Amino acid sequence: MTPDGKARILVVDDASLVRLYYRDILEKAGFAVDEALNGIEALERLLLDPADLVIVDVNMPRMDGLSFLRALRERDLPLASTPALVTSTEAAPQDAAAASAAGANFYLVKPVTPEVLARHAALLCGVAT
């Protein structure tokens, strides 16, 4: 949580338009939002400033979303239990299963509507909508 009581969400996606879209939705829903371009940057940001939720894409350069989740969950730190919502264009059942095995709490197929994104973020952050 931020000092003003907002749940903090880290959006991890290499597409700037996706990050902007998610930021707009989440800030309107009352969340504080930070961004990272890939899994490596996300781990660095979380070590400096933990988040209440991570929303992560699967396909990214340098470190993809599933590798990021595995690395996050392997840490012997409190941030290892940070809830994670995976969003991807990959829609096959095995894609959701792979995300779950990597440590995702939930999997959404893009495009994600504003209502669905805000509702899942609130649920995973444990805040009322």
Secondary structure, 3 states (H helix, E strand, C coil): CCCCCCCEEEEECCCHHHHHHHHHHHHHCCCEEEEECCHHHHHHHHHHCCCCEEEEECCCCCCCHHHHHHHHHHCCCHHHHCCEEEEECCCCHHHHHHHHHHCCCEEEECCCCHHHHHHHHHHHHCCCC
